[in-house]
């Protein structure tokens, strides 16, 4: 029963990550950007980091308390592929997080909005990250079925 709950929480966390990253990408458009959107992007970014932490923690819980055991997971190269994709996506999230925080500070200081090319750059990074995250379940499906061991 524990395995099913762990799987549910992990899958839900991944879905949450994709949903909030997709929402961030959807509203991060130069033609739509105003003070309200900057604040919404910042809120989505905070939620996105919470979802990212939930993915990591629920995944580690599955490794520690899952039915297959930690030794099986850690010896499987597909787990290492998932972790690598996760880390790359998380590192890619740092750039947009910093830029959105800078936009908030500029907005508070002098009500200025970022240039269109900067908004496009953030959106591009969020899109790349979201697409990387979408590949992780592919490795997960094979991992769950015993491939790579």
C-alpha positions as CSV (number, residue, x, y, z in Angstrom):
1,X,0.0,0.0,0.0
2,X,2.9,2.4,0.8
3,X,4.3,1.9,-2.7
4,X,1.0,3.1,-4.3
5,X,0.9,6.2,-2.1
6,X,4.5,7.0,-2.8
7,X,3.9,6.6,-6.5
8,X,0.8,8.8,-6.3
9,X,2.6,11.6,-4.5
10,X,5.6,11.5,-6.9
11,X,3.4,11.5,-10.0
12,X,1.3,14.3,-8.6
13,X,4.4,16.4,-7.8
14,X,5.7,15.9,-11.4
15,X,2.3,17.0,-12.8
16,X,2.4,20.0,-10.5
17,X,5.8,20.9,-11.7
18,X,4.7,20.7,-15.4
19,X,1.5,22.6,-14.7
20,X,3.2,25.6,-13.0
21,X,6.1,25.7,-15.4
22,X,3.6,25.7,-18.3
23,X,1.6,28.4,-16.7
24,X,4.7,30.5,-16.2
25,X,5.7,30.0,-19.9
26,X,2.1,30.8,-21.0
27,X,2.0,34.3,-19.3
28,X,5.6,35.2,-19.8
29,X,5.1,37.2,-23.0
30,X,6.5,40.6,-23.8
31,X,3.2,41.8,-25.3
32,X,1.3,40.8,-22.1
33,X,3.8,41.9,-19.5
34,X,2.6,44.5,-17.0
35,X,3.0,44.9,-13.2
36,X,0.3,42.4,-12.4
37,X,1.9,39.8,-14.7
38,X,5.3,40.3,-13.1
39,X,3.8,39.6,-9.7
40,X,2.0,36.6,-11.0
41,X,5.2,35.3,-12.5
42,X,6.9,35.7,-9.2
43,X,4.1,33.8,-7.4
44,X,4.2,31.0,-10.0
45,X,8.0,30.8,-9.6
46,X,7.7,30.3,-5.9
47,X,5.0,27.6,-6.4
48,X,7.2,26.0,-9.1
49,X,10.1,25.7,-6.6
50,X,7.8,24.1,-4.1
51,X,6.7,21.6,-6.7
52,X,10.3,21.0,-7.7
53,X,11.1,20.2,-4.0
54,X,8.1,18.0,-3.8
55,X,9.3,16.0,-6.9
56,X,12.7,15.6,-5.3
57,X,11.4,14.6,-1.9
58,X,8.8,12.3,-3.1
59,X,11.3,10.6,-5.4
60,X,13.8,10.2,-2.6
61,X,11.0,8.7,-0.5
62,X,10.2,6.2,-3.2
63,X,13.9,5.3,-3.3
64,X,14.1,4.9,0.5
65,X,10.8,3.3,1.3
66,X,9.7,1.9,-2.1
67,X,9.1,-1.8,-2.7
68,X,12.2,-2.3,-4.8
69,X,14.6,-0.9,-2.2
70,X,17.3,1.7,-2.4
71,X,20.1,-0.6,-3.7
72,X,18.0,-1.5,-6.7
73,X,17.2,2.1,-7.6
74,X,20.7,3.4,-7.1
75,X,22.2,0.6,-9.3
76,X,19.9,1.5,-12.2
77,X,21.3,3.9,-14.8
78,X,17.7,5.1,-15.6
79,X,17.5,6.6,-12.1
80,X,20.7,8.5,-12.8
81,X,19.2,9.7,-16.1
82,X,16.1,10.9,-14.3
83,X,18.3,12.7,-11.7
84,X,20.4,14.3,-14.3
85,X,17.4,15.6,-16.3
86,X,16.0,16.8,-13.0
87,X,19.2,18.7,-12.0
88,X,19.5,20.2,-15.5
89,X,15.9,21.4,-15.4
90,X,16.4,22.8,-11.8
91,X,19.6,24.6,-12.9
92,X,17.7,26.1,-15.9
93,X,15.1,27.4,-13.4
94,X,17.7,29.5,-11.6
95,X,18.0,32.0,-14.5
96,X,14.3,32.8,-14.8
97,X,14.0,33.0,-11.0
98,X,16.7,35.6,-10.7
99,X,15.4,37.6,-13.6
100,X,11.8,37.6,-12.3
101,X,13.1,38.8,-8.9
102,X,15.1,41.5,-10.7
103,X,11.9,42.6,-12.5
104,X,10.1,42.8,-9.2
105,X,12.8,45.0,-7.7
106,X,12.8,47.3,-10.8
107,X,9.0,47.5,-10.7
108,X,9.1,48.5,-7.0
109,X,11.9,51.0,-7.5
110,X,10.8,52.9,-10.6
111,X,7.8,51.0,-12.1
112,X,9.9,49.9,-15.1
113,X,9.3,46.7,-17.0
114,X,11.9,44.5,-18.7
115,X,12.8,44.7,-22.4
116,X,11.0,42.4,-24.7
117,X,14.2,40.4,-25.5
118,X,14.7,39.7,-21.8
119,X,11.1,38.4,-21.4
120,X,11.6,36.2,-24.5
121,X,14.8,34.8,-23.0
122,X,13.1,33.9,-19.8
123,X,10.2,32.3,-21.6
124,X,12.7,30.3,-23.7
125,X,14.4,28.9,-20.6
126,X,11.1,28.0,-19.0
127,X,10.0,26.2,-22.2
128,X,13.3,24.3,-22.4
129,X,13.0,23.3,-18.7
130,X,9.4,22.2,-19.1
131,X,10.2,20.1,-22.1
132,X,13.1,18.4,-20.2
133,X,10.8,17.7,-17.3
134,X,8.3,16.1,-19.8
135,X,11.0,13.5,-20.7
136,X,11.6,12.4,-17.2
137,X,8.4,10.2,-17.0
138,X,9.6,8.3,-20.1
139,X,12.7,7.2,-18.1
140,X,10.4,6.6,-15.1
141,X,8.2,4.2,-17.0
142,X,11.1,2.1,-18.1
143,X,12.7,2.2,-14.6
144,X,9.4,1.1,-13.0
145,X,9.3,-1.9,-15.4
146,X,12.8,-3.1,-14.5
147,X,14.7,-1.9,-17.5
148,X,18.3,-0.7,-17.0
149,X,18.9,-3.0,-14.1
